[in-house]
Amino acid sequence: MTARRRARQAGFSYMEVLIGIAVLALVAGGLAQGLASTSGSLGASKVQSTATKIAAAKADQAHRMPYEDLGLQGGSPPGDIPALVVERVEGIDYEVATDVEYVDDPALGQPRTYVNYKKVTITVTPRTDGGSPYTQTTIVAPPAIGAIAGKATIIVTVIDALTDQPITGAPVTVDRSTSPTQTRATGDDGKVVFAGLEPSALNPTDPRYKYRVSVNLGAPWVTHPDDSPDRAQQHLAAAQTWQVTIRVFKQATIVANLRDAATGQLITEYAQVVASTPGPDVLSDVQAGTEGAFTWDRINGTPIQPSLSNFRVDALADCYLPASISRPVPTGYPTSTTEVFDFALRRIVSGDLQVFVRDASTGAAIPTADVQVSGGQSNIRPRVRSVDASGFVRFCIEPSGSVNYVVSAAAPGYGAGSLLAVVRQGETTSIVMSLVPSATGTVRLVAGAANRLVRLQALRGTYDASQITNQFGRADFTGLAAGDYMAYIATGFAGGEPTWSSGKVVRARAGRLLSYTVP
């Protein structure tokens, strides 16, 4: 019999039957949801009840502990309680976080000790959906006045060295003395109190004679050098309070980009760039290369400390005019910690000087040599750079004009080399410096009067140098390879060039200073 026929026999239309079935389904679904909701509520209530019981048990345990042991492992005050544990109850994990701190609550008219009692805070968090943390706090009083008498206190304030703003959440560690190592984080005011410390050892030779304070924020934060752990130390007597401020800063970075003023592109010529800190104790650091971009996060090995005073960056690049930029570092601190110095360098009229450094005995390249160029018509300051593996180095500089450049070369195990070089506009001048392998000595030329021009020229190897005698009428030529040289004195000048005496043979000996009089 079909459902439609059974409905007619019962006196109902087929549609009425369908509607009735639908209503029953909705009711059944609502009942199921209600039962599920009730079951979930019962489950959440049970989880919350368990969290409450765990917190109460931990609080009771804190009251039953010896007062001196009531603290955190590695915390402040130190003690036997782990800061975080996980307990499993009926298949559910509960995180139990505990914090213990001294309370500064002196009675009226009583001295301030910072250790009137301890506050224990327990937070239990179920690791389950719908579980919420439950926190319970309890107070534990000392058993007797002796438990808190004679304790020392350290109050640490951590601030930004540039802005003087307090640093929140900075981990501060106190160690090295009679109390165990302790670490706590600063509050919103940048302060943290280490109370209940044992007085320091009395003997100054005892390594526990001083407490040490350090801040461990991690990069990019750096502790100010004047507040480093080596300096932030103090001997603490009974009932003494030491208040110390530790300055920190975000380490700054300097970027120097050397661009061609005409093209805007990074230059590819050899450049030396010097970054210097503000005064009065100026630190400087030099970088060199051909990539046109240079970066510092330290100057002379010291992290760059942000400052409202001007840093200075000097750029000296081949084929370009030197340039300098000064300004504070960095702009927008503490949000920004990088300052970019963009140089637009202008090309100069120039020529090339190529120097090859060779062994005078074998003709082989000397890859350990340094070459210095100075003087010329513009009287450029000395430019020193190392040769490559083939003993070669290049300088792009202004034409020498009427005054030749002085080119010097030196290498370990060799006597010095020196000669004069002419550089012309748009041309390349190539010279070979031949250094004599030898231990070195010094030759002193004595002219009998000050401000006399004397000259020393090697009979072997490339060495030809001139000097003006000092107030004592003498000039020292150092770093010479052992061997024979010709010594001259200028007897006059013709067309701006010196006229030299007939010369005198002198000798350099390793490790010795030999003095000769030149006529």
C-alpha positions in Angstrom: 0.0 0.0 0.0 1.4 3.4 -1.0 1.9 6.3 1.5 -0.7 8.4 -0.4 -3.4 5.6 0.0 -2.6 5.2 3.7 -3.0 8.9 4.2 -6.5 8.9 2.6 -7.6 6.0 4.8 -6.5 7.9 7.9 -8.4 11.0 6.8 -5.3 13.1 6.0 -4.2 14.6 2.7 -0.8 13.5 1.4 0.5 17.1 1.8 -0.5 17.2 5.4 1.5 14.1 6.1 4.6 15.6 4.4 4.3 18.7 6.5 4.0 16.7 9.7 7.1 14.7 8.8 9.0 18.0 8.2 7.9 19.4 11.6 9.0 16.2 13.4 12.4 16.5 11.7 12.9 20.1 12.8 12.0 19.2 16.4 14.3 16.2 16.4 17.1 18.4 15.0 16.5 21.1 17.7 16.6 18.5 20.4 19.9 17.1 19.0 21.5 20.6 18.9 20.2 21.3 22.4 21.7 18.1 23.7 25.0 18.9 22.0 25.0 22.4 23.4 24.3 21.2 26.8 27.1 18.6 26.5 29.5 21.3 25.4 28.6 23.6 28.2 29.1 20.8 30.7 32.5 20.0 29.2 33.7 23.6 29.3 32.5 23.9 32.8 34.4 20.8 33.8 37.6 22.1 32.1 37.2 25.5 33.9 36.6 23.7 37.2 39.8 21.7 36.7 41.8 24.8 35.9 40.5 26.4 39.1 41.4 23.4 41.2 45.0 23.4 39.7 45.5 27.1 40.5 44.2 26.6 44.1 46.5 23.6 44.6 49.5 25.6 43.4 48.6 28.5 45.7 48.3 26.2 48.6 51.7 24.7 47.7 53.2 28.2 47.7 52.0 28.8 51.3 53.5 25.5 52.4 57.0 26.2 50.9 59.9 27.5 52.9 59.8 31.3 52.5 63.4 31.5 51.1 62.5 28.9 48.4 59.4 30.7 47.3 60.5 32.1 43.9 61.1 31.2 40.3 64.0 29.1 39.0 66.3 31.8 37.5 63.8 34.5 38.4 63.6 37.3 40.9 63.2 36.4 43.7 65.0 33.1 43.0 63.4 29.9 44.2 62.3 26.4 43.3 59.2 27.0 41.3 59.4 26.6 37.5 58.0 29.6 35.6 55.9 27.3 33.3 54.8 23.7 33.5 52.2 21.5 31.7 49.9 19.2 33.7 47.6 16.6 32.0 44.2 15.9 33.6 41.7 13.4 32.0 43.4 13.7 28.6 43.6 17.6 28.6 46.8 19.6 29.0 46.9 22.6 31.2 49.7 25.3 31.0 50.5 26.5 34.5 52.4 29.8 34.5 53.7 31.1 37.9 55.1 34.5 38.8 56.5 35.5 42.1 57.5 39.1 43.1 58.3 41.0 46.2 55.8 43.6 47.3 56.9 47.1 48.5 54.3 47.8 51.1 55.9 49.2 54.2 53.9 49.9 57.3 53.5 53.6 58.3 56.6 54.9 59.9 58.7 51.8 59.0 61.8 51.9 56.8 61.5 50.9 53.2 62.9 47.5 52.4 61.1 46.6 49.1 60.6 43.1 50.5 57.5 43.3 52.9 56.0 40.1 51.5 55.7 38.0 48.3 52.8 38.0 45.8 52.3 34.7 43.9 50.3 34.8 40.6 49.2 31.6 39.0 47.6 31.4 35.6 46.2 28.1 34.3 45.4 27.9 30.6 43.6 24.8 29.2 44.9 23.6 25.8 41.5 23.0 24.4 38.9 24.8 22.3 36.8 27.1 24.4 39.2 26.9 27.4 40.0 30.3 28.9 42.9 31.2 31.3 42.1 31.3 35.0 44.3 33.4 37.3 44.6 33.3 41.0 46.8 35.5 43.2 47.9 34.9 46.8 50.0 36.8 49.3 52.7 35.0 51.4 54.1 36.8 54.4 57.6 36.2 55.8 57.8 33.9 58.8 59.8 36.5 60.8 61.5 39.9 60.5 64.8 38.1 60.1 63.7 36.7 56.8 63.7 40.2 55.3 66.2 42.1 57.4 69.4 43.3 56.0 68.6 42.6 52.4 69.9 44.8 49.5 68.0 46.1 46.6 68.8 47.0 42.9 66.4 49.3 41.0 67.2 49.3 37.3 65.8 51.8 34.8 66.3 51.0 31.1 66.0 54.0 28.6 66.7 54.8 25.0 70.1 56.6 24.9 68.9 59.1 22.3 65.2 59.7 23.2 65.4 59.1 27.0 62.2 57.1 26.6 61.7 54.1 28.9 62.0 50.6 27.4 59.3 48.2 28.3 59.8 44.5 28.5 63.6 44.7 28.5 65.1 41.5 30.1 67.5 42.6 32.9 69.9 40.2 34.6 71.6 40.7 38.0 74.5 38.3 38.8 78.1 37.8 39.9 77.5 38.3 43.6 76.2 36.4 46.6 72.6 35.9 45.4 71.7 33.6 42.6 71.5 35.0 39.0 68.1 36.7 38.5 66.3 37.9 35.4 63.2 40.1 35.2 61.7 42.3 32.5 61.1 46.0 32.9 57.6 47.4 33.2 55.8 50.2 31.3 58.0 52.8 33.2 61.2 51.0 32.1 62.0 50.0 35.7 62.5 46.6 37.4 63.2 46.0 41.1 65.5 43.2 42.3 64.8 43.0 46.0 65.8 40.7 48.8 69.4 40.4 47.6 72.1 39.1 49.9 74.8 41.7 50.8 77.9 41.4 48.6 81.0 39.6 49.8 83.1 41.7 52.2 86.6 40.9 50.8 87.4 43.1 47.7 89.4 40.3 46.2 86.3 38.0 46.3 84.8 37.7 42.8 81.4 38.1 44.5 82.3 41.6 45.8 80.1 43.3 43.3 76.7 42.8 41.7 76.6 43.1 37.9 73.6 44.4 35.8 73.1 43.6 32.1 70.3 44.2 29.6 69.7 41.5 27.0 67.4 42.9 24.4 69.1 41.4 21.4 69.6 42.9 17.9 69.2 45.6 16.9 69.5 46.9 20.5 72.9 47.6 21.9 73.9 48.7 25.4 75.7 52.1 25.6 79.4 51.5 26.1 79.4 53.6 29.3 76.7 51.3 30.8 78.1 48.0 29.7 78.2 45.1 32.2 81.9 45.7 32.8 80.9 49.1 34.1 77.5 48.5 35.6 78.8 46.9 38.8 78.3 47.8 42.5 79.2 46.5 45.9 76.0 46.3 48.0 76.1 46.4 51.8 73.2 45.2 54.0 70.0 47.3 53.5 71.6 49.3 50.7 69.6 50.3 47.6 71.4 50.8 44.3 69.6 52.7 41.6 71.2 52.4 38.1 70.1 53.6 34.7 71.1 51.5 31.7 71.0 53.3 28.3 70.4 51.2 25.2 70.0 52.2 21.5 69.1 50.6 18.2 72.3 50.1 16.2 72.3 52.5 13.2 73.6 51.7 9.7 75.3 54.1 7.3 75.0 53.6 3.5 77.1 55.6 1.1 76.2 55.5 -2.6 78.7 57.1 -5.0 77.0 58.1 -8.3 78.2 59.8 -11.4 76.5 63.3 -11.4 75.9 63.1 -15.2 74.5 59.6 -15.5 73.1 58.9 -12.0 74.7 55.5 -12.1 77.0 54.0 -9.4 80.6 54.7 -10.2 83.0 51.8 -11.0 86.2 53.7 -10.4 88.3 52.8 -7.3 87.1 54.8 -4.3 88.0 55.3 -0.7 85.1 56.4 1.6 85.5 57.4 5.2 82.7 57.4 7.8 83.3 59.4 11.0 81.3 59.8 14.2 80.5 63.2 15.8 83.0 64.6 18.3 84.6 65.1 20.6 86.0 61.6 20.5 85.8 61.1 16.7 86.0 57.5 15.4 86.6 56.9 11.7 86.4 53.9 9.5 87.5 53.6 5.8 86.2 51.3 3.1 87.5 51.0 -0.4 86.4 49.3 -3.6 85.0 49.8 -7.1 81.3 48.9 -6.6 80.2 52.4 -5.7 78.2 51.4 -2.7 79.5 51.1 0.9 77.8 50.1 4.2 78.7 50.4 7.9 77.0 49.2 11.0 80.2 49.7 13.0 82.8 52.4 12.9 86.3 51.4 14.1 84.8 48.2 15.5 82.1 50.1 17.6 78.4 49.8 16.9 77.0 53.0 15.4 75.1 55.0 18.1 72.3 57.3 16.7 73.0 60.9 17.3 71.4 64.3 16.7 75.0 65.6 16.0 76.4 65.3 12.5 78.2 62.3 11.2 80.6 62.9 8.3 81.1 60.8 5.2 84.0 61.7 2.9 84.3 60.2 -0.6 87.5 60.2 -2.6 87.1 58.4 -5.9 89.4 58.1 -8.9 88.5 60.4 -11.8 86.2 62.5 -9.6 86.3 65.5 -7.4 86.3 64.6 -3.7 83.1 65.3 -1.8 81.8 65.3 1.8 78.3 65.1 3.4 77.5 65.8 7.1 74.2 65.1 8.9 72.7 63.3 11.9 72.3 59.5 11.8 69.7 58.3 11.4 66.7 60.4 10.3 63.4 59.2 11.8 64.9 57.2 14.7 63.8 54.9 16.3 61.4 53.9 13.5 64.3 54.1 11.0 67.8 53.0 11.8 69.5 53.5 8.4 70.8 56.7 6.9 71.7 56.9 3.2 74.4 59.3 2.0 73.9 59.8 -1.8 76.8 61.4 -3.5 76.6 63.0 -7.0 80.3 63.1 -8.0 81.6 65.3 -10.8 84.2 63.9 -13.2 87.6 65.7 -13.4 90.1 66.1 -16.2 92.4 63.1 -15.6 95.0 60.7 -16.8 95.9 57.1 -15.8 98.9 56.0 -13.8 99.6 52.3 -14.0 102.2 50.8 -11.6 103.7 47.3 -11.8 105.8 46.1 -8.8 108.4 43.5 -9.5 111.2 41.6 -7.8 114.5 43.2 -8.9 116.3 39.9 -8.8 113.7 37.6 -10.6 111.3 40.0 -12.3 108.4 38.2 -10.7 105.4 40.1 -9.5 105.2 41.1 -5.8 101.5 40.6 -4.9 102.1 41.8 -1.3 103.2 45.3 -2.3 101.5 48.6 -1.4 101.8 51.7 -3.7 101.5 55.3 -2.6 101.0 58.3 -4.9 101.2 61.9 -3.6 102.1 65.4 -4.7 101.6 66.6 -8.2 100.5 70.1 -9.1 97.3 69.7 -7.0 99.4 68.4 -4.1 97.0 65.5 -3.5 97.2 63.8 -0.1 98.8 60.3 -0.2 96.7 57.7 -1.9 97.7 54.2 -0.8 96.4 50.9 -2.3 97.5 47.3 -2.6 98.5 45.7 -5.9 96.6 42.7 -7.3 97.9 39.2 -7.7 99.9 40.3 -10.7 101.6 43.1 -8.9 99.5 45.8 -10.7 97.6 48.8 -9.4 96.0 51.7 -11.3 95.3 55.3 -10.3 93.1 57.8 -12.2 94.2 61.2 -11.1 94.6 64.8 -12.3 97.4 65.6 -14.6 100.7 66.2 -12.7 101.2 69.6 -14.4 104.5 71.3 -13.5 105.0 69.2 -10.4 105.6 65.4 -10.8 103.8 62.8 -8.6 105.9 60.9 -6.1 105.3 57.2 -6.4 106.4 54.9 -3.6 106.2 51.1 -3.2 106.8 48.8 -0.2 106.4 45.1 0.5 107.5 42.8 3.4 111.0 41.5 2.9 111.9 44.2 0.3 113.6 47.5 0.4 111.4 50.5 -0.5 110.9 51.8 -4.0 110.4 55.5 -5.0 110.4 57.6 -8.1 108.8 60.6 -9.8 106.0 60.2 -12.4 104.4 62.4 -15.0 100.7 62.0 -15.7 99.1 63.8 -18.7 95.5 64.4 -19.6 93.8 61.6 -21.4 97.0 59.5 -21.4 98.2 56.4 -19.6 101.6 56.5 -17.8 103.0 53.0 -17.0 105.9 52.5 -14.6 107.7 49.5 -13.2 108.9 49.5 -9.6 111.7 47.0 -9.0 112.1 46.2 -5.3 115.3 44.6 -4.0 114.7 41.6 -1.6 116.5 42.4 1.5 116.3 43.3 5.2 116.1 47.1 5.5 118.2 49.9 7.0 118.3 53.7 7.2 120.6 56.2 5.5 121.0 59.7 7.0 122.2 62.5 4.8 123.7 65.4 6.6 123.9 68.7 4.7 125.1 71.0 7.5 122.1 73.3 7.2 118.3 73.2 7.4 116.0 73.4 4.3 118.6 71.9 1.9 117.2 69.6 -0.8 119.0 66.2 -0.8 118.5 63.1 -3.0 119.2 59.4 -2.7 119.2 57.2 -5.7 119.6 53.3 -5.7 122.3 51.8 -7.9 120.1 48.6 -8.0 116.3 48.5 -8.0 113.8 51.4 -8.3 114.6 54.0 -5.7 115.0 57.7 -6.3 113.7 60.0 -3.5 114.3 63.6 -2.4 113.9 65.3 1.0 114.3 68.7 2.6 116.7 68.6 5.6 115.2 69.3 9.0 116.2 71.9 11.6 119.3 69.8 12.4 120.4 69.8 8.8 119.7 66.2 8.1 117.3 63.9 6.3 116.6 60.2 7.0 115.8 57.7 4.2 114.2 54.7 5.8 113.2 51.2 4.7 116.1 50.9 2.3 117.3 47.6 0.9 120.9 46.8 1.8 123.2 48.0 -1.0 124.8 51.0 -2.6 123.2 54.4 -3.4 124.2 57.7 -4.8 123.6 60.8 -2.6 123.2 64.3 -4.0 122.5 67.8 -2.8 120.8 70.5 -4.9 123.3 73.2 -5.8 120.8 75.4 -7.5 117.7 75.4 -9.8 117.2 75.9 -13.5 113.7 76.2 -15.0 112.2 75.1 -11.7 114.3 71.9 -11.7 117.1 71.3 -9.2 120.7 71.1 -10.3 122.4 68.2 -8.5 125.9 67.8 -7.2 128.2 65.2 -8.7 127.1 62.7 -6.2 128.6 60.5 -3.5 128.3 56.7 -3.1 126.8 55.7 0.2 125.7 52.3 1.6 122.7 51.0 3.4 123.0 48.1 5.8 120.3 45.9 7.2 119.1 46.9 10.6 121.4 49.9 10.9 121.4 53.7 10.6 124.4 55.0 8.6 125.1 58.7 8.5 126.8 60.4 5.6 127.7 64.1 4.9 126.9 65.4 1.4 128.8 68.3 0.0 
